[in-house]
Every structure is written in C-alpha cells, then in structure tokens.
Amino acid sequence: MTDQVKELVSKCLQARDKAYCPYSRFPVGAAVLTADGAIFTGCNVENASYGLTVCAERTAIQRAVVEGHRQFRAIAVTCDIKDRFVGPCGACRQVLLEFGSDWTVYLTKPDGSYKETSLNELLPLAFSPSHLAKN
C-alpha cells in the first residue's frame, strides 16, 4: 500500500466517524483523491425528509468541486459492515462518472483492509456526459 493510498483509506475511515445518520444508523465515509494529489473527505448527512439525505461520496466530490477540482484519480469508501466490501450506491456511481470513468475505487472495511476496483467495473455500460455530446 502506498503512502497516498494509506492516507486516503485513513481519511475515509475518519470521515465515517463524523457521519450524521440518526435514522439509518449506517455511517459512511469517503475520501477522494484529486489529479493533483489533494484529498477531500465526506460523510453521509441524513435528513428527516429522507430524500434530502446526501451520501458521503457526493459530499466529498462537492467539497472538492467547491475548491476548484474537476479531475480525480481515486476514491476510498467505507461503512461499518465488517464481513464484506460495500460499494457506492448507484446515484453516487453516476455522480463519480460525471468526472470521468478512469477512477480507482478502494472499498474499505472498518479495519482498514480494502479491495481495489474501478468505476468502470462498478458501473458497466454507463450513461456518461459523452452521450449528451452526440445529440
């Protein structure tokens, strides 16, 4: 594990601990790595009007975008499930794709172990911004 991956995984675990999830009690943390090496974190933030809940992955992306970042290399995602790796929800996968398909995704367990995959693997036959350019 490179130092950069260690930091990304560590920061996603720290973000999970800050989740606001009084309804689901399902904390999620994420950390995105920008093309220039910056890391932005996010956690899920729930709302009593469930549809207004924001996932950790989208929170991290939005924080990075606010700071001017549009190119990303990787994301680490974690939750409290200990016996298997859990990926981002479909909506988050689509949001990640908005910023390119060449992402490394680290699915991380609470103990810091992870499985490396890719956004292309998690979202096959995806609808992307390039489809809109063809009309």
Backbone as ProteinMPNN parsed JSONL, in Angstrom:
{"seq_chain_A": "MTDQVKELVSKCLQARDKAYCPYSRFPVGAAVLTADGAIFTGCNVENASYGLTVCAERTAIQRAVVEGHRQFRAIAVTCDIKDRFVGPCGACRQVLLEFGSDWTVYLTKPDGSYKETSLNELLPLAFSPSHLAKN", "coords_chain_A": {"N_chain_A": [[0.849, -1.174, 0.0], [0.66, 2.122, -0.955], [1.861, 5.245, 0.432], [0.085, 7.283, -0.184], [-2.316, 5.924, -0.729], [-2.709, 4.768, 1.786], [-3.185, 7.093, 3.284], [-5.525, 8.022, 2.034], [-7.348, 5.925, 2.595], [-7.271, 6.015, 5.417], [-8.317, 8.574, 5.867], [-10.909, 8.303, 4.864], [-11.972, 6.547, 6.699], [-11.868, 8.131, 9.015], [-13.654, 10.128, 8.274], [-16.041, 8.698, 8.173], [-16.563, 8.402, 10.874], [-17.631, 10.83, 11.495], [-20.114, 10.954, 10.449], [-23.541, 11.914, 10.071], [-26.139, 10.275, 10.96], [-28.782, 9.634, 12.141], [-31.119, 8.257, 11.518], [-30.839, 5.983, 9.781], [-28.686, 4.835, 11.024], [-26.347, 4.079, 9.792], [-23.351, 4.692, 9.195], [-21.27, 6.264, 6.793], [-18.208, 6.862, 5.149], [-16.099, 8.772, 2.997], [-13.327, 9.449, 0.841], [-11.837, 11.441, -1.548], [-9.381, 11.51, -4.087], [-7.698, 13.954, -5.747], [-6.565, 14.867, -9.079], [-4.245, 16.32, -8.757], [-3.301, 15.482, -6.323], [-4.549, 16.294, -3.941], [-6.694, 15.637, -1.13], [-10.063, 15.156, -0.365], [-12.667, 14.869, 1.974], [-15.752, 13.217, 2.908], [-18.906, 12.614, 4.513], [-21.915, 10.737, 5.141], [-24.906, 12.614, 5.39], [-27.771, 12.729, 6.93], [-31.349, 13.38, 6.677], [-34.492, 14.27, 8.078], [-36.46, 14.325, 6.179], [-36.193, 11.978, 4.132], [-35.349, 11.842, 1.394], [-33.717, 14.007, 1.083], [-31.3, 13.401, 2.097], [-27.74, 13.233, 1.92], [-25.173, 11.447, 0.403], [-21.955, 10.119, 1.465], [-19.973, 9.969, -0.553], [-20.85, 11.797, -2.484], [-20.801, 14.118, -0.955], [-18.036, 14.413, -0.524], [-17.113, 14.76, -3.186], [-18.49, 17.131, -3.864], [-17.347, 18.94, -2.059], [-14.724, 19.001, -3.032], [-15.146, 20.025, -5.607], [-16.103, 22.579, -5.023], [-13.746, 23.699, -4.209], [-12.469, 23.962, -6.581], [-11.638, 21.719, -8.012], [-11.742, 19.315, -10.629], [-10.845, 17.026, -11.714], [-10.168, 13.68, -10.985], [-8.54, 10.936, -9.331], [-8.912, 8.772, -7.595], [-11.042, 7.13, -5.162], [-11.864, 6.377, -1.823], [-14.018, 4.384, 0.063], [-16.04, 3.701, 2.894], [-17.905, 1.826, 5.353], [-19.739, 0.542, 8.184], [-19.879, -2.199, 7.913], [-18.438, -5.265, 8.493], [-17.813, -7.77, 7.42], [-17.748, -7.9, 4.636], [-17.015, -6.258, 1.501], [-18.305, -3.107, 0.587], [-19.811, -1.227, -1.923], [-20.234, 2.063, -3.491], [-23.523, 3.582, -3.694], [-25.896, 3.456, -6.437], [-26.589, 6.066, -7.346], [-24.415, 7.576, -6.441], [-22.348, 6.376, -7.877], [-23.017, 7.222, -10.425], [-22.679, 10.002, -10.126], [-19.912, 10.105, -9.652], [-19.027, 9.256, -12.155], [-19.593, 11.459, -13.688], [-17.327, 12.947, -13.564], [-15.427, 11.576, -14.983], [-14.36, 8.306, -16.085], [-12.193, 6.865, -15.343], [-11.412, 6.004, -12.654], [-9.869, 4.846, -9.679], [-11.176, 2.725, -7.252], [-11.415, 2.227, -3.863], [-12.717, -0.052, -1.884], [-13.471, -0.157, 1.379], [-13.057, -1.769, 4.494], [-14.03, -1.524, 8.003], [-11.72, -2.173, 9.481], [-9.666, -1.185, 8.0], [-8.718, -2.705, 5.917], [-8.85, -3.249, 2.381], [-10.388, -3.449, -0.875], [-9.361, -3.174, -4.12], [-10.839, -1.713, -6.92], [-12.528, -0.573, -9.884], [-14.203, 2.31, -11.267], [-15.299, 1.834, -13.755], [-15.708, -0.919, -13.602], [-17.582, -1.043, -11.546], [-19.72, 0.307, -12.642], [-20.86, -0.684, -15.259], [-21.494, -0.273, -18.796], [-22.289, 2.409, -18.699], [-24.152, 5.504, -18.59], [-22.959, 8.474, -19.75], [-21.501, 11.852, -19.655], [-20.487, 12.095, -22.242], [-22.354, 10.929, -23.907], [-24.341, 12.843, -24.187], [-23.132, 14.738, -25.769], [-23.348, 13.758, -28.293], [-25.714, 14.394, -29.427]], "CA_chain_A": [[0.0, 0.0, 0.0], [1.452, 3.349, -0.994], [1.516, 6.22, 1.468], [-1.088, 8.028, -0.622], [-3.475, 5.06, -0.521], [-2.889, 4.694, 3.239], [-3.802, 8.341, 3.721], [-6.886, 8.048, 1.503], [-8.123, 4.969, 3.389], [-7.36, 6.556, 6.769], [-9.218, 9.73, 5.888], [-12.3, 7.874, 4.678], [-12.382, 5.984, 7.994], [-12.091, 9.262, 9.916], [-14.88, 10.805, 7.835], [-17.171, 7.856, 8.588], [-16.824, 8.67, 12.29], [-18.311, 12.121, 11.599], [-21.404, 10.857, 9.777], [-24.771, 12.267, 10.76], [-27.05, 9.237, 10.456], [-29.662, 9.219, 13.235], [-32.263, 7.47, 11.05], [-30.388, 4.671, 9.299], [-27.576, 4.356, 11.858], [-25.439, 3.453, 8.832], [-22.361, 5.714, 8.851], [-20.434, 6.053, 5.606], [-17.173, 7.861, 4.933], [-15.452, 8.728, 1.691], [-12.225, 10.382, 0.606], [-11.481, 11.477, -2.963], [-8.031, 11.957, -4.42], [-7.724, 14.742, -6.975], [-5.465, 14.628, -10.013], [-3.015, 16.961, -8.268], [-2.883, 14.897, -5.058], [-5.303, 16.755, -2.771], [-7.708, 14.706, -0.648], [-11.253, 15.75, 0.228], [-13.467, 13.845, 2.631], [-17.186, 13.432, 3.071], [-19.666, 11.604, 5.25], [-23.333, 10.875, 4.857], [-25.622, 13.572, 6.217], [-29.173, 12.377, 6.753], [-32.362, 14.382, 6.916], [-35.784, 13.669, 8.416], [-37.075, 14.119, 4.863], [-35.152, 11.047, 3.687], [-34.851, 12.142, 0.051], [-32.737, 15.097, 1.15], [-30.044, 12.869, 2.607], [-26.622, 13.284, 0.975], [-24.207, 10.373, 0.647], [-20.571, 10.501, 1.739], [-19.229, 10.137, -1.803], [-21.266, 13.06, -3.1], [-20.299, 15.198, -0.107], [-16.604, 14.575, -0.815], [-16.991, 15.349, -4.534], [-18.949, 18.519, -3.822], [-16.324, 19.742, -1.367], [-13.596, 19.172, -3.957], [-15.568, 20.909, -6.702], [-16.148, 23.933, -4.468], [-12.36, 24.173, -4.147], [-11.947, 24.124, -7.941], [-11.132, 20.465, -8.589], [-12.638, 18.661, -11.578], [-10.216, 15.786, -12.16], [-9.952, 12.814, -9.834], [-7.852, 9.665, -9.594], [-9.346, 7.653, -6.751], [-11.93, 7.351, -4.029], [-11.977, 5.302, -0.827], [-15.348, 4.418, 0.672], [-16.177, 2.738, 3.977], [-19.08, 1.825, 6.227], [-19.484, -0.286, 9.366], [-20.009, -3.629, 7.627], [-17.109, -5.825, 8.722], [-17.555, -9.074, 6.802], [-17.683, -7.833, 3.176], [-16.76, -4.939, 0.936], [-19.529, -2.459, 0.135], [-19.541, -0.161, -2.886], [-21.124, 3.222, -3.512], [-24.852, 3.37, -4.262], [-25.988, 3.768, -7.861], [-26.568, 7.511, -7.559], [-23.037, 8.042, -6.252], [-21.563, 5.902, -9.019], [-23.322, 8.116, -11.546], [-22.036, 11.293, -9.854], [-18.477, 9.925, -9.889], [-18.83, 9.166, -13.598], [-19.655, 12.814, -14.236], [-15.965, 13.478, -13.564], [-14.541, 10.645, -15.664], [-14.57, 6.883, -15.796], [-10.913, 6.243, -15.008], [-11.202, 6.134, -11.218], [-9.613, 3.677, -8.842], [-12.1, 2.737, -6.123], [-10.972, 1.392, -2.756], [-13.812, -0.434, -1.0], [-12.716, -0.277, 2.627], [-13.725, -2.281, 5.7], [-13.694, -0.742, 9.197], [-10.365, -2.46, 9.98], [-8.702, -0.575, 7.092], [-8.442, -3.542, 4.742], [-9.6, -2.729, 1.24], [-10.386, -4.132, -2.165], [-9.226, -2.197, -5.196], [-11.632, -1.958, -8.114], [-12.58, 0.626, -10.722], [-15.537, 2.809, -11.534], [-15.788, 1.108, -14.932], [-16.181, -2.225, -13.153], [-18.761, -0.851, -10.72], [-20.806, 0.911, -13.413], [-20.701, -1.076, -16.663], [-22.464, 0.262, -19.763], [-22.763, 3.634, -18.053], [-24.563, 6.71, -19.319], [-21.978, 9.475, -19.35], [-21.613, 13.142, -20.338], [-20.16, 11.963, -23.665], [-23.575, 10.586, -24.639], [-25.06, 14.083, -24.458], [-22.413, 15.459, -26.822], [-23.629, 13.142, -29.586], [-27.036, 14.842, -29.907]], "C_chain_A": [[0.895, 1.238, 0.0], [1.013, 4.287, 0.13], [0.257, 6.986, 1.103], [-2.374, 7.215, -0.43], [-3.751, 4.91, 0.972], [-3.611, 5.932, 3.756], [-5.253, 8.421, 3.264], [-7.8, 7.138, 2.321], [-8.313, 5.5, 4.811], [-8.362, 7.705, 6.844], [-10.668, 9.328, 5.655], [-12.828, 7.259, 5.971], [-12.684, 7.09, 9.004], [-13.388, 9.986, 9.564], [-16.113, 10.019, 8.263], [-17.554, 8.149, 10.039], [-17.554, 9.995, 12.512], [-19.704, 12.099, 10.971], [-22.551, 11.276, 10.677], [-25.855, 11.339, 10.218], [-27.991, 8.73, 11.551], [-30.812, 8.309, 12.798], [-31.841, 6.073, 10.61], [-29.39, 4.02, 10.244], [-26.559, 3.583, 11.007], [-24.412, 4.495, 8.391], [-21.498, 5.304, 7.66], [-19.432, 7.195, 5.527], [-16.559, 7.681, 3.57], [-14.315, 9.74, 1.669], [-11.867, 10.297, -0.875], [-10.083, 12.051, -3.124], [-8.088, 12.688, -5.751], [-6.509, 14.424, -7.838], [-4.158, 15.236, -9.519], [-2.627, 16.525, -6.855], [-3.587, 15.387, -3.812], [-6.35, 15.701, -2.398], [-8.83, 15.494, 0.017], [-12.12, 14.639, 0.785], [-14.934, 14.232, 2.652], [-17.778, 12.324, 3.9], [-21.127, 11.764, 4.86], [-23.963, 11.816, 5.879], [-27.108, 13.341, 5.951], [-30.099, 13.536, 7.106], [-33.67, 13.67, 7.232], [-36.644, 13.468, 7.166], [-36.064, 13.303, 4.072], [-34.553, 11.373, 2.319], [-33.81, 13.254, 0.021], [-31.4, 14.66, 1.731], [-28.977, 12.938, 1.514], [-25.604, 12.218, 1.378], [-22.801, 10.919, 0.847], [-19.794, 10.808, 0.463], [-19.57, 11.474, -2.461], [-20.805, 14.248, -2.276], [-18.829, 15.468, -0.403], [-16.388, 15.23, -2.181], [-17.38, 16.823, -4.509], [-17.948, 19.426, -3.126], [-15.137, 20.01, -2.291], [-13.948, 20.144, -5.076], [-15.62, 22.355, -6.231], [-14.75, 24.541, -4.423], [-11.692, 24.213, -5.526], [-11.438, 22.867, -8.614], [-12.188, 19.823, -9.485], [-12.073, 17.333, -12.086], [-9.812, 14.975, -10.939], [-9.28, 11.521, -10.265], [-8.434, 8.501, -8.817], [-10.34, 8.115, -5.708], [-11.848, 6.129, -3.12], [-13.309, 5.491, -0.127], [-15.406, 3.358, 1.762], [-17.509, 2.889, 4.682], [-18.75, 0.913, 7.404], [-19.628, -1.789, 9.128], [-18.612, -4.249, 7.653], [-16.788, -7.058, 7.89], [-17.548, -9.069, 5.268], [-17.433, -6.398, 2.732], [-18.056, -4.38, 0.361], [-19.164, -1.295, -0.779], [-20.514, 0.998, -2.758], [-22.488, 2.856, -4.098], [-24.844, 3.792, -5.739], [-25.916, 5.253, -8.157], [-25.141, 8.06, -7.429], [-22.14, 7.588, -7.399], [-21.776, 6.815, -10.216], [-22.67, 9.482, -11.352], [-20.529, 11.195, -10.082], [-18.186, 9.929, -11.383], [-18.881, 10.533, -14.279], [-18.253, 13.403, -14.394], [-14.964, 12.487, -14.143], [-14.75, 9.212, -15.22], [-13.31, 6.185, -15.301], [-10.548, 6.468, -13.543], [-10.765, 4.796, -10.644], [-10.518, 3.815, -7.633], [-11.587, 1.745, -5.083], [-12.174, 1.153, -1.834], [-13.17, -0.864, 0.308], [-13.576, -0.793, 3.771], [-13.298, -1.443, 6.907], [-12.285, -0.993, 9.752], [-9.271, -1.887, 9.083], [-8.306, -1.45, 5.923], [-9.314, -3.046, 3.585], [-9.465, -3.646, 0.033], [-10.317, -3.052, -3.227], [-10.063, -2.635, -6.393], [-11.625, -0.675, -8.942], [-14.025, 1.062, -10.907], [-16.126, 2.104, -12.758], [-16.339, -0.255, -14.554], [-17.477, -2.1, -12.346], [-19.967, -0.317, -11.489], [-20.635, 0.581, -14.896], [-21.812, -0.48, -17.535], [-23.103, 1.556, -19.273], [-23.237, 4.686, -19.053], [-23.666, 7.828, -18.831], [-22.212, 10.787, -20.075], [-21.318, 13.034, -21.84], [-21.388, 11.591, -24.502], [-24.375, 11.841, -25.018], [-24.429, 14.863, -25.595], [-22.752, 14.931, -28.199], [-24.979, 13.579, -30.152], [-26.973, 16.239, -30.455]], "O_chain_A": [[1.776, 1.38, 0.849], [-0.067, 4.135, 0.7], [-0.551, 7.306, 1.974], [-3.398, 7.758, -0.016], [-4.911, 4.923, 1.385], [-4.534, 5.832, 4.565], [-6.119, 8.845, 4.028], [-8.902, 7.538, 2.697], [-9.419, 5.433, 5.348], [-9.158, 7.786, 7.78], [-11.571, 9.959, 6.202], [-14.001, 7.429, 6.304], [-13.648, 6.992, 9.763], [-14.131, 10.408, 10.451], [-17.116, 10.606, 8.67], [-18.735, 8.143, 10.386], [-18.045, 10.249, 13.612], [-20.396, 13.117, 10.963], [-22.539, 11.029, 11.883], [-26.419, 11.585, 9.152], [-28.001, 7.538, 11.857], [-31.42, 7.651, 13.642], [-32.438, 5.084, 11.035], [-29.258, 2.796, 10.268], [-25.993, 2.579, 11.441], [-24.571, 5.115, 7.339], [-21.062, 4.159, 7.543], [-19.764, 8.348, 5.802], [-16.502, 6.569, 3.044], [-14.337, 10.745, 2.379], [-11.623, 9.209, -1.397], [-9.667, 12.952, -2.395], [-8.481, 12.113, -6.766], [-5.553, 13.794, -7.385], [-3.08, 14.727, -9.827], [-1.733, 17.115, -6.249], [-3.258, 14.938, -2.713], [-6.83, 14.963, -3.259], [-8.59, 16.375, 0.844], [-12.291, 13.595, 0.156], [-15.308, 15.387, 2.448], [-17.225, 11.228, 3.984], [-21.528, 12.794, 4.318], [-23.608, 11.817, 7.058], [-27.633, 13.704, 4.898], [-29.701, 14.518, 7.732], [-33.929, 12.586, 6.71], [-37.458, 12.547, 7.109], [-35.182, 13.86, 3.418], [-33.353, 11.19, 2.12], [-33.101, 13.415, -0.972], [-30.474, 15.463, 1.843], [-29.267, 12.731, 0.335], [-25.228, 12.108, 2.545], [-22.496, 12.043, 0.447], [-19.048, 11.786, 0.402], [-18.686, 12.189, -2.934], [-20.453, 15.286, -2.837], [-18.421, 16.623, -0.52], [-15.577, 16.146, -2.314], [-16.678, 17.664, -5.069], [-17.727, 20.557, -3.557], [-14.61, 21.122, -2.323], [-13.135, 20.99, -5.448], [-15.224, 23.261, -6.965], [-14.588, 25.751, -4.58], [-10.492, 24.466, -5.629], [-10.856, 22.947, -9.696], [-13.372, 19.791, -9.147], [-12.753, 16.602, -12.806], [-9.208, 15.487, -9.996], [-9.427, 11.07, -11.401], [-8.455, 7.372, -9.307], [-10.467, 9.303, -5.409], [-11.773, 4.994, -3.59], [-13.686, 6.606, 0.232], [-14.892, 2.252, 1.591], [-18.154, 3.936, 4.617], [-17.589, 0.551, 7.595], [-19.508, -2.57, 10.072], [-17.717, -3.814, 6.929], [-15.616, -7.367, 7.674], [-17.362, -10.121, 4.656], [-17.618, -5.452, 3.497], [-18.818, -5.105, -0.28], [-18.308, -0.477, -0.443], [-21.492, 0.927, -2.014], [-22.595, 1.93, -4.902], [-23.89, 4.41, -6.214], [-25.256, 5.664, -9.112], [-24.72, 8.906, -8.218], [-21.269, 8.337, -7.841], [-20.832, 7.143, -10.934], [-22.161, 10.062, -12.311], [-19.931, 12.111, -10.647], [-17.212, 10.536, -11.828], [-18.273, 10.729, -15.331], [-18.023, 14.253, -15.254], [-13.777, 12.551, -13.825], [-15.249, 8.944, -14.127], [-13.365, 5.029, -14.883], [-9.508, 7.048, -13.233], [-11.234, 3.742, -11.073], [-10.622, 4.895, -7.05], [-11.356, 0.574, -5.385], [-12.591, 2.047, -1.098], [-12.407, -1.83, 0.34], [-14.687, -0.311, 3.99], [-12.3, -0.726, 6.833], [-11.719, -0.126, 10.418], [-8.086, -2.07, 9.359], [-7.618, -0.981, 5.015], [-10.39, -2.491, 3.803], [-8.566, -4.482, -0.057], [-11.124, -2.122, -3.23], [-9.998, -3.788, -6.821], [-10.798, 0.208, -8.715], [-14.952, 0.273, -10.723], [-17.321, 1.81, -12.789], [-17.334, -0.701, -15.126], [-18.363, -2.948, -12.451], [-21.105, -0.468, -11.044], [-20.307, 1.456, -15.697], [-22.919, -0.22, -17.063], [-24.308, 1.763, -19.419], [-22.783, 4.742, -20.196], [-23.612, 8.106, -17.633], [-23.02, 10.85, -21.001], [-21.856, 13.813, -22.626], [-21.444, 11.914, -25.689], [-25.014, 11.874, -26.07], [-25.125, 15.58, -26.313], [-22.468, 15.6, -29.192], [-25.343, 13.168, -31.254], [-27.988, 16.775, -30.9]]}, "name": "protein", "num_of_chains": 1, "seq": "MTDQVKELVSKCLQARDKAYCPYSRFPVGAAVLTADGAIFTGCNVENASYGLTVCAERTAIQRAVVEGHRQFRAIAVTCDIKDRFVGPCGACRQVLLEFGSDWTVYLTKPDGSYKETSLNELLPLAFSPSHLAKN"}
